Amino acid sequence: MKTIKAIIYLTVLLLIISTLATLKLEAASDGLDQYGFPFTFYDSFSGKCDNCYENFGFKPLNFLVDILFVFCLAFVIVMVKIKFYRKKLS
């Protein structure tokens, strides 16, 4: 149970860090805000142009793929830590 909690906490932490580290905030100057790594799961367009960018908003499939990617990364990190920790105790 402790391993599952560690994986979940690390997944949430890595998702927040990766999103904040790779976000693009350009909407203030007729641009596009983009959130998500490795896939953009949220786009927000702010500008004076109609139909300049039509595919904006939340993309649930990209968000799920991002969560899955970060979950796999967290799983590998926790398993490697457990393996080296057990080896150190032996």
Secondary structure, DSSP 8 states (H G I E B T S, - for coil): -HHHHHHHHHHHHHHHHHHHHH-EE-GGGS-EEEE-SSS--EEEE-SS-TTS--S-EE-HHHHHHHHHHHHHHHHHHHHHHHHHHHHHH-
